[in-house]
Amino acid sequence: MAVLQFLSRYRETGLLLFRASVGLVFIILIAPILWSGADSWEHFGSAMRNLDFHSHYEFWGFVGAILGCAGGILMILGLFFRVGVLFALAVTIVHMVAVIHSRGDFFVRLPAFEMTILLLSLLFIGPGKYSVDKN
């Protein structure tokens, strides 16, 4: 595989692309919820019933939307990267628990597990060389 050895020089660029794309996915999926108002927040926050929270869904939805968007922005920038990943991971874990409780098909559950594994991996890997908070 000597032909592909040149790609090892672009390891940090690949990590930048990876973290920016995951952050962009969170912004694209969650920002419309944040902009749509109280009804969307309540629907988004209703996933908290799976964690035995049975009121204030509007509040939980707003908090979840803020955390998801802030996590996405922090991941893209690499600023407070691990905090941003934890924000996004919190939203993803709540979603994963809701999907598990829905008793859906395995292929319905799979994306939630995949995103959780990706975020856990990013938590350990870190932001890489190309980030805002590097000296």
N, CA, C and O atoms as CSV, one atom per row, in Angstrom:
chain,resi,resn,atom,element,x,y,z
A,1,MET,N,N,0.816,-1.205,0.000
A,1,MET,CA,C,0.000,0.000,0.000
A,1,MET,C,C,0.852,1.258,0.000
A,1,MET,O,O,0.446,2.286,0.541
A,2,ALA,N,N,1.997,1.183,-0.586
A,2,ALA,CA,C,2.880,2.340,-0.652
A,2,ALA,C,C,2.268,3.458,-1.490
A,2,ALA,O,O,2.648,4.622,-1.364
A,3,VAL,N,N,1.334,3.097,-2.330
A,3,VAL,CA,C,0.703,4.097,-3.186
A,3,VAL,C,C,-0.068,5.125,-2.354
A,3,VAL,O,O,-0.117,6.298,-2.723
A,4,LEU,N,N,-0.667,4.706,-1.247
A,4,LEU,CA,C,-1.492,5.602,-0.440
A,4,LEU,C,C,-0.740,6.189,0.753
A,4,LEU,O,O,-1.364,6.798,1.621
A,5,GLN,N,N,0.579,6.023,0.820
A,5,GLN,CA,C,1.371,6.552,1.930
A,5,GLN,C,C,1.313,8.080,2.008
A,5,GLN,O,O,1.436,8.642,3.096
A,6,PHE,N,N,1.132,8.751,0.886
A,6,PHE,CA,C,1.111,10.215,0.889
A,6,PHE,C,C,-0.056,10.764,1.701
A,6,PHE,O,O,-0.011,11.910,2.148
A,7,LEU,N,N,-1.099,9.962,1.898
A,7,LEU,CA,C,-2.258,10.440,2.655
A,7,LEU,C,C,-1.937,10.661,4.131
A,7,LEU,O,O,-2.622,11.441,4.792
A,8,SER,N,N,-0.922,10.001,4.658
A,8,SER,CA,C,-0.576,10.173,6.069
A,8,SER,C,C,-0.116,11.606,6.350
A,8,SER,O,O,-0.173,12.055,7.495
A,9,ARG,N,N,0.334,12.321,5.336
A,9,ARG,CA,C,0.713,13.726,5.529
A,9,ARG,C,C,-0.504,14.606,5.788
A,9,ARG,O,O,-0.359,15.716,6.301
A,10,TYR,N,N,-1.690,14.138,5.446
A,10,TYR,CA,C,-2.912,14.930,5.577
A,10,TYR,C,C,-3.813,14.435,6.704
A,10,TYR,O,O,-5.030,14.617,6.664
A,11,ARG,N,N,-3.208,13.813,7.701
A,11,ARG,CA,C,-3.965,13.277,8.840
A,11,ARG,C,C,-4.739,14.383,9.562
A,11,ARG,O,O,-5.917,14.213,9.877
A,12,GLU,N,N,-4.085,15.500,9.820
A,12,GLU,CA,C,-4.739,16.608,10.533
A,12,GLU,C,C,-5.841,17.244,9.689
A,12,GLU,O,O,-6.857,17.688,10.225
A,13,THR,N,N,-5.648,17.290,8.388
A,13,THR,CA,C,-6.687,17.807,7.491
A,13,THR,C,C,-7.906,16.892,7.507
A,13,THR,O,O,-9.042,17.364,7.485
A,14,GLY,N,N,-7.669,15.586,7.546
A,14,GLY,CA,C,-8.767,14.627,7.633
A,14,GLY,C,C,-9.541,14.773,8.932
A,14,GLY,O,O,-10.768,14.677,8.942
A,15,LEU,N,N,-8.819,15.009,10.040
A,15,LEU,CA,C,-9.488,15.210,11.321
A,15,LEU,C,C,-10.300,16.503,11.311
A,15,LEU,O,O,-11.398,16.545,11.865
A,16,LEU,N,N,-9.773,17.553,10.692
A,16,LEU,CA,C,-10.530,18.801,10.555
A,16,LEU,C,C,-11.798,18.581,9.750
A,16,LEU,O,O,-12.867,19.056,10.132
A,17,LEU,N,N,-11.689,17.870,8.648
A,17,LEU,CA,C,-12.853,17.568,7.816
A,17,LEU,C,C,-13.876,16.738,8.586
A,17,LEU,O,O,-15.080,16.976,8.486
A,18,PHE,N,N,-13.399,15.771,9.348
A,18,PHE,CA,C,-14.282,14.903,10.132
A,18,PHE,C,C,-15.037,15.693,11.184
A,18,PHE,O,O,-16.261,15.598,11.280
A,19,ARG,N,N,-14.304,16.478,11.978
A,19,ARG,CA,C,-14.979,17.204,13.065
A,19,ARG,C,C,-15.875,18.305,12.535
A,19,ARG,O,O,-16.923,18.583,13.117
A,20,ALA,N,N,-15.474,18.946,11.426
A,20,ALA,CA,C,-16.317,19.992,10.847
A,20,ALA,C,C,-17.591,19.407,10.251
A,20,ALA,O,O,-18.655,20.018,10.350
A,21,SER,N,N,-17.500,18.243,9.641
A,21,SER,CA,C,-18.698,17.644,9.043
A,21,SER,C,C,-19.665,17.152,10.120
A,21,SER,O,O,-20.879,17.289,9.963
A,22,VAL,N,N,-19.152,16.588,11.199
A,22,VAL,CA,C,-20.037,16.162,12.290
A,22,VAL,C,C,-20.696,17.381,12.932
A,22,VAL,O,O,-21.891,17.353,13.229
A,23,GLY,N,N,-19.936,18.440,13.147
A,23,GLY,CA,C,-20.513,19.666,13.697
A,23,GLY,C,C,-21.563,20.267,12.785
A,23,GLY,O,O,-22.594,20.751,13.250
A,24,LEU,N,N,-21.303,20.238,11.487
A,24,LEU,CA,C,-22.263,20.764,10.515
A,24,LEU,C,C,-23.547,19.939,10.496
A,24,LEU,O,O,-24.633,20.493,10.329
A,25,VAL,N,N,-23.435,18.644,10.662
A,25,VAL,CA,C,-24.626,17.790,10.729
A,25,VAL,C,C,-25.494,18.207,11.912
A,25,VAL,O,O,-26.715,18.301,11.784
A,26,PHE,N,N,-24.875,18.457,13.054
A,26,PHE,CA,C,-25.661,18.881,14.221
A,26,PHE,C,C,-26.338,20.217,13.974
A,26,PHE,O,O,-27.500,20.394,14.338
A,27,ILE,N,N,-25.644,21.146,13.373
A,27,ILE,CA,C,-26.249,22.453,13.104
A,27,ILE,C,C,-27.389,22.326,12.099
A,27,ILE,O,O,-28.449,22.922,12.291
A,28,ILE,N,N,-27.188,21.564,11.042
A,28,ILE,CA,C,-28.227,21.412,10.017
A,28,ILE,C,C,-29.470,20.735,10.577
A,28,ILE,O,O,-30.589,21.097,10.217
A,29,LEU,N,N,-29.283,19.755,11.455
A,29,LEU,CA,C,-30.432,19.021,11.991
A,29,LEU,C,C,-31.143,19.749,13.130
A,29,LEU,O,O,-32.359,19.622,13.277
A,30,ILE,N,N,-30.404,20.505,13.932
A,30,ILE,CA,C,-30.992,21.047,15.156
A,30,ILE,C,C,-31.326,22.534,15.062
A,30,ILE,O,O,-32.229,22.994,15.760
A,31,ALA,N,N,-30.632,23.293,14.231
A,31,ALA,CA,C,-30.923,24.728,14.126
A,31,ALA,C,C,-32.371,25.016,13.715
A,31,ALA,O,O,-32.968,25.942,14.265
A,32,PRO,N,N,-32.965,24.269,12.779
A,32,PRO,CA,C,-34.377,24.539,12.471
A,32,PRO,C,C,-35.308,24.350,13.669
A,32,PRO,O,O,-36.327,25.033,13.774
A,33,ILE,N,N,-34.975,23.449,14.551
A,33,ILE,CA,C,-35.776,23.260,15.768
A,33,ILE,C,C,-35.648,24.494,16.646
A,33,ILE,O,O,-36.634,24.962,17.215
A,34,LEU,N,N,-34.447,25.013,16.755
A,34,LEU,CA,C,-34.216,26.197,17.580
A,34,LEU,C,C,-34.965,27.402,17.032
A,34,LEU,O,O,-35.503,28.197,17.803
A,35,TRP,N,N,-35.008,27.549,15.721
A,35,TRP,CA,C,-35.665,28.692,15.100
A,35,TRP,C,C,-37.183,28.570,15.064
A,35,TRP,O,O,-37.878,29.581,14.970
A,36,SER,N,N,-37.708,27.351,15.137
A,36,SER,CA,C,-39.145,27.149,14.926
A,36,SER,C,C,-40.012,27.542,16.105
A,36,SER,O,O,-41.214,27.745,15.933
A,37,GLY,N,N,-39.460,27.654,17.265
A,37,GLY,CA,C,-40.240,28.140,18.387
A,37,GLY,C,C,-40.725,27.060,19.328
A,37,GLY,O,O,-40.275,25.915,19.290
A,38,ALA,N,N,-41.666,27.467,20.182
A,38,ALA,CA,C,-42.085,26.667,21.328
A,38,ALA,C,C,-42.666,25.307,20.959
A,38,ALA,O,O,-42.403,24.329,21.660
A,39,ASP,N,N,-43.440,25.210,19.892
A,39,ASP,CA,C,-44.021,23.926,19.522
A,39,ASP,C,C,-42.944,22.909,19.148
A,39,ASP,O,O,-43.023,21.743,19.533
A,40,SER,N,N,-41.950,23.353,18.404
A,40,SER,CA,C,-40.849,22.465,18.037
A,40,SER,C,C,-40.011,22.099,19.249
A,40,SER,O,O,-39.555,20.962,19.373
A,41,TRP,N,N,-39.804,23.064,20.148
A,41,TRP,CA,C,-39.031,22.768,21.354
A,41,TRP,C,C,-39.742,21.721,22.193
A,41,TRP,O,O,-39.108,20.824,22.750
A,42,GLU,N,N,-41.065,21.839,22.281
A,42,GLU,CA,C,-41.822,20.878,23.077
A,42,GLU,C,C,-41.743,19.479,22.474
A,42,GLU,O,O,-41.590,18.494,23.197
A,43,HIS,N,N,-41.847,19.396,21.168
A,43,HIS,CA,C,-41.740,18.094,20.499
A,43,HIS,C,C,-40.334,17.510,20.676
A,43,HIS,O,O,-40.180,16.322,20.960
A,44,PHE,N,N,-39.316,18.353,20.506
A,44,PHE,CA,C,-37.927,17.912,20.656
A,44,PHE,C,C,-37.648,17.491,22.099
A,44,PHE,O,O,-36.963,16.496,22.339
A,45,GLY,N,N,-38.173,18.240,23.044
A,45,GLY,CA,C,-37.955,17.938,24.457
A,45,GLY,C,C,-38.765,16.773,24.975
A,45,GLY,O,O,-38.490,16.266,26.063
A,46,SER,N,N,-39.761,16.335,24.217
A,46,SER,CA,C,-40.586,15.216,24.680
A,46,SER,C,C,-39.797,13.909,24.758
A,46,SER,O,O,-40.274,12.940,25.348
A,47,ALA,N,N,-38.622,13.870,24.183
A,47,ALA,CA,C,-37.765,12.685,24.322
A,47,ALA,C,C,-37.321,12.485,25.768
A,47,ALA,O,O,-36.910,11.389,26.150
A,48,MET,N,N,-37.405,13.532,26.557
A,48,MET,CA,C,-37.004,13.430,27.966
A,48,MET,C,C,-37.942,12.549,28.774
A,48,MET,O,O,-37.590,12.127,29.876
A,49,ARG,N,N,-39.126,12.261,28.252
A,49,ARG,CA,C,-40.040,11.373,28.994
A,49,ARG,C,C,-39.428,9.983,29.149
A,49,ARG,O,O,-39.776,9.250,30.074
A,50,ASN,N,N,-38.522,9.620,28.250
A,50,ASN,CA,C,-37.853,8.327,28.358
A,50,ASN,C,C,-36.820,8.285,29.479
A,50,ASN,O,O,-36.333,7.216,29.848
A,51,LEU,N,N,-36.490,9.456,30.016
A,51,LEU,CA,C,-35.594,9.546,31.169
A,51,LEU,C,C,-36.376,9.899,32.435
A,51,LEU,O,O,-35.797,10.363,33.417
A,52,ASP,N,N,-37.681,9.681,32.408
A,52,ASP,CA,C,-38.602,9.931,33.520
A,52,ASP,C,C,-38.750,11.405,33.887
A,52,ASP,O,O,-38.950,11.737,35.056
A,53,PHE,N,N,-38.654,12.271,32.914
A,53,PHE,CA,C,-39.031,13.667,33.072
A,53,PHE,C,C,-40.386,13.811,32.383
A,53,PHE,O,O,-40.503,13.542,31.187
A,54,HIS,N,N,-41.403,14.231,33.121
A,54,HIS,CA,C,-42.754,14.231,32.564
A,54,HIS,C,C,-43.385,15.616,32.495
A,54,HIS,O,O,-44.609,15.744,32.454
A,55,SER,N,N,-42.561,16.636,32.484
A,55,SER,CA,C,-43.085,17.990,32.313
A,55,SER,C,C,-41.977,18.893,31.795
A,55,SER,O,O,-40.817,18.492,31.703
A,56,HIS,N,N,-42.349,20.097,31.464
A,56,HIS,CA,C,-41.419,21.119,30.974
A,56,HIS,C,C,-40.692,20.685,29.705
A,56,HIS,O,O,-39.498,20.942,29.551
A,57,TYR,N,N,-41.406,20.031,28.801
A,57,TYR,CA,C,-40.789,19.572,27.552
A,57,TYR,C,C,-40.290,20.742,26.708
A,57,TYR,O,O,-39.280,20.628,26.013
A,58,GLU,N,N,-40.994,21.851,26.773
A,58,GLU,CA,C,-40.583,23.027,26.016
A,58,GLU,C,C,-39.202,23.507,26.485
A,58,GLU,O,O,-38.343,23.835,25.667
A,59,PHE,N,N,-39.003,23.545,27.782
A,59,PHE,CA,C,-37.712,23.935,28.346
A,59,PHE,C,C,-36.616,22.956,27.931
A,59,PHE,O,O,-35.546,23.370,27.486
A,60,TRP,N,N,-36.884,21.658,28.078
A,60,TRP,CA,C,-35.876,20.648,27.736
A,60,TRP,C,C,-35.559,20.666,26.242
A,60,TRP,O,O,-34.416,20.438,25.844
A,61,GLY,N,N,-36.556,20.934,25.428
A,61,GLY,CA,C,-36.320,21.034,23.992
A,61,GLY,C,C,-35.456,22.231,23.640
A,61,GLY,O,O,-34.569,22.136,22.793
A,62,PHE,N,N,-35.714,23.355,24.288
A,62,PHE,CA,C,-34.899,24.543,24.054
A,62,PHE,C,C,-33.456,24.305,24.492
A,62,PHE,O,O,-32.520,24.644,23.768
A,63,VAL,N,N,-33.278,23.723,25.671
A,63,VAL,CA,C,-31.932,23.427,26.178
A,63,VAL,C,C,-31.221,22.448,25.245
A,63,VAL,O,O,-30.044,22.628,24.935
A,64,GLY,N,N,-31.933,21.416,24.799
A,64,GLY,CA,C,-31.338,20.449,23.884
A,64,GLY,C,C,-30.945,21.070,22.560
A,64,GLY,O,O,-29.891,20.751,22.011
A,65,ALA,N,N,-31.789,21.961,22.041
A,65,ALA,CA,C,-31.478,22.624,20.772
A,65,ALA,C,C,-30.280,23.559,20.917
A,65,ALA,O,O,-29.428,23.621,20.031
A,66,ILE,N,N,-30.215,24.278,22.021
A,66,ILE,CA,C,-29.060,25.154,22.273
A,66,ILE,C,C,-27.787,24.327,22.404
A,66,ILE,O,O,-26.756,24.666,21.823
A,67,LEU,N,N,-27.864,23.228,23.180
A,67,LEU,CA,C,-26.680,22.379,23.351
A,67,LEU,C,C,-26.219,21.769,22.031
A,67,LEU,O,O,-25.021,21.724,21.750
A,68,GLY,N,N,-27.164,21.304,21.227
A,68,GLY,CA,C,-26.802,20.700,19.947
A,68,GLY,C,C,-26.153,21.689,19.001
A,68,GLY,O,O,-25.142,21.378,18.372
A,69,CYS,N,N,-26.728,22.885,18.893
A,69,CYS,CA,C,-26.153,23.906,18.008
A,69,CYS,C,C,-24.819,24.417,18.539
A,69,CYS,O,O,-23.868,24.579,17.774
A,70,ALA,N,N,-24.743,24.671,19.839
A,70,ALA,CA,C,-23.481,25.135,20.421
A,70,ALA,C,C,-22.399,24.066,20.282
A,70,ALA,O,O,-21.249,24.378,19.976
A,71,GLY,N,N,-22.767,22.815,20.504
A,71,GLY,CA,C,-21.808,21.730,20.330
A,71,GLY,C,C,-21.303,21.647,18.904
A,71,GLY,O,O,-20.112,21.435,18.679
A,72,GLY,N,N,-22.192,21.810,17.942
A,72,GLY,CA,C,-21.789,21.789,16.540
A,72,GLY,C,C,-20.837,22.924,16.200
A,72,GLY,O,O,-19.840,22.717,15.508
A,73,ILE,N,N,-21.138,24.111,16.680
A,73,ILE,CA,C,-20.271,25.267,16.413
A,73,ILE,C,C,-18.905,25.081,17.060
A,73,ILE,O,O,-17.878,25.346,16.436
A,74,LEU,N,N,-18.894,24.625,18.310
A,74,LEU,CA,C,-17.617,24.415,18.999
A,74,LEU,C,C,-16.789,23.313,18.338
A,74,LEU,O,O,-15.561,23.394,18.300
A,75,MET,N,N,-17.460,22.285,17.819
A,75,MET,CA,C,-16.726,21.234,17.113
A,75,MET,C,C,-16.107,21.766,15.830
A,75,MET,O,O,-14.958,21.451,15.520
A,76,ILE,N,N,-16.842,22.555,15.095
A,76,ILE,CA,C,-16.318,23.099,13.844
A,76,ILE,C,C,-15.099,23.978,14.110
A,76,ILE,O,O,-14.084,23.874,13.421
A,77,LEU,N,N,-15.210,24.833,15.106
A,77,LEU,CA,C,-14.117,25.753,15.394
A,77,LEU,C,C,-12.945,25.079,16.098
A,77,LEU,O,O,-11.804,25.524,15.972
A,78,GLY,N,N,-13.221,24.017,16.831
A,78,GLY,CA,C,-12.175,23.400,17.638
A,78,GLY,C,C,-11.932,24.162,18.926
A,78,GLY,O,O,-10.957,23.898,19.630
A,79,LEU,N,N,-12.800,25.097,19.241
A,79,LEU,CA,C,-12.701,25.898,20.453
A,79,LEU,C,C,-13.499,25.201,21.557
A,79,LEU,O,O,-14.674,24.886,21.365
A,80,PHE,N,N,-12.875,24.959,22.699
A,80,PHE,CA,C,-13.500,24.165,23.762
A,80,PHE,C,C,-14.095,22.893,23.165
A,80,PHE,O,O,-15.250,22.542,23.411
A,81,PHE,N,N,-13.278,22.227,22.385
A,81,PHE,CA,C,-13.730,21.114,21.556
A,81,PHE,C,C,-14.414,20.021,22.356
A,81,PHE,O,O,-15.512,19.590,22.003
A,82,ARG,N,N,-13.787,19.570,23.417
A,82,ARG,CA,C,-14.355,18.452,24.176
A,82,ARG,C,C,-15.656,18.839,24.876
A,82,ARG,O,O,-16.533,17.994,25.056
A,83,VAL,N,N,-15.790,20.096,25.270
A,83,VAL,CA,C,-17.056,20.576,25.833
A,83,VAL,C,C,-18.140,20.525,24.763
A,83,VAL,O,O,-19.263,20.099,25.030
A,84,GLY,N,N,-17.801,20.960,23.555
A,84,GLY,CA,C,-18.748,20.904,22.443
A,84,GLY,C,C,-19.164,19.483,22.120
A,84,GLY,O,O,-20.336,19.223,21.846
A,85,VAL,N,N,-18.214,18.563,22.152
A,85,VAL,CA,C,-18.539,17.157,21.904
A,85,VAL,C,C,-19.447,16.627,23.007
A,85,VAL,O,O,-20.378,15.871,22.727
A,86,LEU,N,N,-19.195,17.008,24.247
A,86,LEU,CA,C,-20.062,16.571,25.348
A,86,LEU,C,C,-21.477,17.122,25.200
A,86,LEU,O,O,-22.446,16.426,25.503
A,87,PHE,N,N,-21.607,18.374,24.733
A,87,PHE,CA,C,-22.939,18.934,24.477
A,87,PHE,C,C,-23.675,18.092,23.441
A,87,PHE,O,O,-24.821,17.691,23.649
A,88,ALA,N,N,-23.002,17.830,22.326
A,88,ALA,CA,C,-23.627,17.043,21.263
A,88,ALA,C,C,-23.885,15.610,21.716
A,88,ALA,O,O,-24.885,15.006,21.329
A,89,LEU,N,N,-22.997,15.073,22.526
A,89,LEU,CA,C,-23.167,13.711,23.027
A,89,LEU,C,C,-24.379,13.609,23.947
A,89,LEU,O,O,-25.088,12.603,23.930
A,90,ALA,N,N,-24.620,14.639,24.746
A,90,ALA,CA,C,-25.797,14.631,25.625
A,90,ALA,C,C,-27.077,14.570,24.799
A,90,ALA,O,O,-27.984,13.800,25.115
A,91,VAL,N,N,-27.153,15.377,23.745
A,91,VAL,CA,C,-28.332,15.364,22.870
A,91,VAL,C,C,-28.478,14.007,22.183
A,91,VAL,O,O,-29.583,13.478,22.062
A,92,THR,N,N,-27.361,13.455,21.740
A,92,THR,CA,C,-27.388,12.173,21.043
A,92,THR,C,C,-27.788,11.031,21.962
A,92,THR,O,O,-28.508,10.127,21.538
A,93,ILE,N,N,-27.341,11.052,23.198
A,93,ILE,CA,C,-27.697,9.981,24.141
A,93,ILE,C,C,-29.189,10.033,24.459
A,93,ILE,O,O,-29.839,8.990,24.530
A,94,VAL,N,N,-29.737,11.225,24.649
A,94,VAL,CA,C,-31.183,11.340,24.878
A,94,VAL,C,C,-31.937,10.804,23.669
A,94,VAL,O,O,-32.929,10.090,23.815
A,95,HIS,N,N,-31.465,11.149,22.473
A,95,HIS,CA,C,-32.105,10.639,21.254
A,95,HIS,C,C,-31.986,9.115,21.182
A,95,HIS,O,O,-32.942,8.434,20.813
A,96,MET,N,N,-30.825,8.585,21.531
A,96,MET,CA,C,-30.619,7.140,21.456
A,96,MET,C,C,-31.546,6.410,22.427
A,96,MET,O,O,-32.115,5.375,22.082
A,97,VAL,N,N,-31.697,6.944,23.635
A,97,VAL,CA,C,-32.609,6.328,24.602
A,97,VAL,C,C,-34.045,6.373,24.081
A,97,VAL,O,O,-34.789,5.405,24.240
A,98,ALA,N,N,-34.439,7.482,23.465
A,98,ALA,CA,C,-35.791,7.590,22.902
A,98,ALA,C,C,-35.995,6.587,21.776
A,98,ALA,O,O,-37.066,5.991,21.662
A,99,VAL,N,N,-34.984,6.398,20.950
A,99,VAL,CA,C,-35.095,5.446,19.841
A,99,VAL,C,C,-35.168,4.022,20.370
A,99,VAL,O,O,-35.919,3.203,19.840
A,100,ILE,N,N,-34.402,3.719,21.399
A,100,ILE,CA,C,-34.441,2.379,21.989
A,100,ILE,C,C,-35.813,2.104,22.598
A,100,ILE,O,O,-36.345,1.002,22.463
A,101,HIS,N,N,-36.389,3.108,23.270
A,101,HIS,CA,C,-37.714,2.918,23.881
A,101,HIS,C,C,-38.831,2.831,22.857
A,101,HIS,O,O,-39.911,2.323,23.159
A,102,SER,N,N,-38.583,3.321,21.645
A,102,SER,CA,C,-39.619,3.243,20.623
A,102,SER,C,C,-39.771,1.829,20.071
A,102,SER,O,O,-40.716,1.543,19.337
A,103,ARG,N,N,-38.853,0.961,20.420
A,103,ARG,CA,C,-38.868,-0.445,20.004
A,103,ARG,C,C,-38.933,-0.587,18.494
A,103,ARG,O,O,-39.634,-1.442,17.953
A,104,GLY,N,N,-38.174,0.283,17.830
A,104,GLY,CA,C,-38.135,0.243,16.380
A,104,GLY,C,C,-37.239,-0.871,15.872
A,104,GLY,O,O,-36.621,-1.601,16.647
A,105,ASP,N,N,-37.184,-0.982,14.597
A,105,ASP,CA,C,-36.337,-1.946,13.920
A,105,ASP,C,C,-34.869,-1.630,14.215
A,105,ASP,O,O,-34.537,-0.507,14.592
A,106,PHE,N,N,-34.002,-2.615,14.044
A,106,PHE,CA,C,-32.575,-2.430,14.280
A,106,PHE,C,C,-32.014,-1.314,13.413
A,106,PHE,O,O,-31.173,-0.541,13.872
A,107,PHE,N,N,-32.458,-1.219,12.183
A,107,PHE,CA,C,-31.928,-0.219,11.274
A,107,PHE,C,C,-32.433,1.185,11.598
A,107,PHE,O,O,-31.874,2.168,11.112
A,108,VAL,N,N,-33.465,1.289,12.400
A,108,VAL,CA,C,-33.907,2.594,12.895
A,108,VAL,C,C,-33.004,3.022,14.049
A,108,VAL,O,O,-32.732,4.210,14.217
A,109,ARG,N,N,-32.544,2.067,14.835
A,109,ARG,CA,C,-31.689,2.355,15.981
A,109,ARG,C,C,-30.241,2.615,15.584
A,109,ARG,O,O,-29.533,3.324,16.298
A,110,LEU,N,N,-29.793,2.073,14.493
A,110,LEU,CA,C,-28.390,2.101,14.111
A,110,LEU,C,C,-27.789,3.504,13.997
A,110,LEU,O,O,-26.687,3.703,14.509
A,111,PRO,N,N,-28.431,4.489,13.365
A,111,PRO,CA,C,-27.801,5.820,13.268
A,111,PRO,C,C,-27.528,6.470,14.629
A,111,PRO,O,O,-26.526,7.168,14.788
A,112,ALA,N,N,-28.396,6.251,15.593
A,112,ALA,CA,C,-28.161,6.817,16.921
A,112,ALA,C,C,-26.930,6.192,17.561
A,112,ALA,O,O,-26.132,6.895,18.181
A,113,PHE,N,N,-26.766,4.886,17.421
A,113,PHE,CA,C,-25.579,4.219,17.942
A,113,PHE,C,C,-24.323,4.688,17.209
A,113,PHE,O,O,-23.287,4.916,17.834
A,114,GLU,N,N,-24.412,4.829,15.908
A,114,GLU,CA,C,-23.258,5.274,15.126
A,114,GLU,C,C,-22.806,6.665,15.553
A,114,GLU,O,O,-21.612,6.896,15.742
A,115,MET,N,N,-23.742,7.588,15.705
A,115,MET,CA,C,-23.369,8.942,16.100
A,115,MET,C,C,-22.789,8.959,17.508
A,115,MET,O,O,-21.865,9.725,17.783
A,116,THR,N,N,-23.310,8.136,18.395
A,116,THR,CA,C,-22.759,8.064,19.745
A,116,THR,C,C,-21.320,7.565,19.705
A,116,THR,O,O,-20.458,8.109,20.397
A,117,ILE,N,N,-21.053,6.550,18.914
A,117,ILE,CA,C,-19.694,6.024,18.794
A,117,ILE,C,C,-18.768,7.059,18.165
A,117,ILE,O,O,-17.629,7.211,18.606
A,118,LEU,N,N,-19.235,7.773,17.142
A,118,LEU,CA,C,-18.415,8.816,16.513
A,118,LEU,C,C,-18.071,9.921,17.512
A,118,LEU,O,O,-16.929,10.374,17.573
A,119,LEU,N,N,-19.052,10.345,18.285
A,119,LEU,CA,C,-18.798,11.419,19.248
A,119,LEU,C,C,-17.876,10.960,20.371
A,119,LEU,O,O,-17.013,11.720,20.812
A,120,LEU,N,N,-18.047,9.732,20.836
A,120,LEU,CA,C,-17.129,9.208,21.846
A,120,LEU,C,C,-15.709,9.128,21.299
A,120,LEU,O,O,-14.750,9.419,22.014
A,121,SER,N,N,-15.572,8.740,20.052
A,121,SER,CA,C,-14.251,8.687,19.424
A,121,SER,C,C,-13.645,10.080,19.334
A,121,SER,O,O,-12.467,10.260,19.641
A,122,LEU,N,N,-14.427,11.062,18.922
A,122,LEU,CA,C,-13.929,12.436,18.845
A,122,LEU,C,C,-13.540,12.969,20.220
A,122,LEU,O,O,-12.604,13.759,20.341
A,123,LEU,N,N,-14.251,12.541,21.244
A,123,LEU,CA,C,-13.937,12.968,22.603
A,123,LEU,C,C,-12.526,12.527,22.983
A,123,LEU,O,O,-11.792,13.278,23.626
A,124,PHE,N,N,-12.144,11.317,22.589
A,124,PHE,CA,C,-10.813,10.814,22.890
A,124,PHE,C,C,-9.748,11.359,21.939
A,124,PHE,O,O,-8.620,11.613,22.361
A,125,ILE,N,N,-10.088,11.541,20.671
A,125,ILE,CA,C,-9.110,11.986,19.673
A,125,ILE,C,C,-8.694,13.431,19.907
A,125,ILE,O,O,-7.511,13.759,19.817
A,126,GLY,N,N,-9.653,14.292,20.204
A,126,GLY,CA,C,-9.350,15.703,20.388
A,126,GLY,C,C,-9.501,16.485,19.094
A,126,GLY,O,O,-9.845,15.916,18.058
A,127,PRO,N,N,-9.245,17.794,19.147
A,127,PRO,CA,C,-9.498,18.653,17.986
A,127,PRO,C,C,-8.442,18.573,16.894
A,127,PRO,O,O,-8.722,18.918,15.747
A,128,GLY,N,N,-7.255,18.132,17.219
A,128,GLY,CA,C,-6.203,18.108,16.221
A,128,GLY,C,C,-5.453,19.418,16.153
A,128,GLY,O,O,-5.669,20.319,16.963
A,129,LYS,N,N,-4.570,19.512,15.176
A,129,LYS,CA,C,-3.686,20.679,15.052
A,129,LYS,C,C,-4.424,21.922,14.574
A,129,LYS,O,O,-4.091,23.032,14.986
A,130,TYR,N,N,-5.414,21.754,13.717
A,130,TYR,CA,C,-6.120,22.899,13.142
A,130,TYR,C,C,-7.356,23.227,13.971
A,130,TYR,O,O,-8.458,22.770,13.666
A,131,SER,N,N,-7.166,24.017,15.015
A,131,SER,CA,C,-8.291,24.458,15.829
A,131,SER,C,C,-8.020,25.868,16.320
A,131,SER,O,O,-6.876,26.322,16.339
A,132,VAL,N,N,-9.070,26.549,16.711
A,132,VAL,CA,C,-8.958,27.952,17.107
A,132,VAL,C,C,-8.142,28.109,18.381
A,132,VAL,O,O,-7.406,29.088,18.511
A,133,ASP,N,N,-8.245,27.193,19.312
A,133,ASP,CA,C,-7.592,27.369,20.612
A,133,ASP,C,C,-6.169,26.857,20.681
A,133,ASP,O,O,-5.609,26.787,21.775
A,134,LYS,N,N,-5.562,26.497,19.572
A,134,LYS,CA,C,-4.157,26.055,19.572
A,134,LYS,C,C,-3.249,27.271,19.565
A,134,LYS,O,O,-3.581,28.303,18.982
A,135,ASN,N,N,-2.097,27.143,20.220
A,135,ASN,CA,C,-1.130,28.257,20.278
A,135,ASN,C,C,-0.393,28.400,18.975
A,135,ASN,O,O,0.456,29.282,18.840
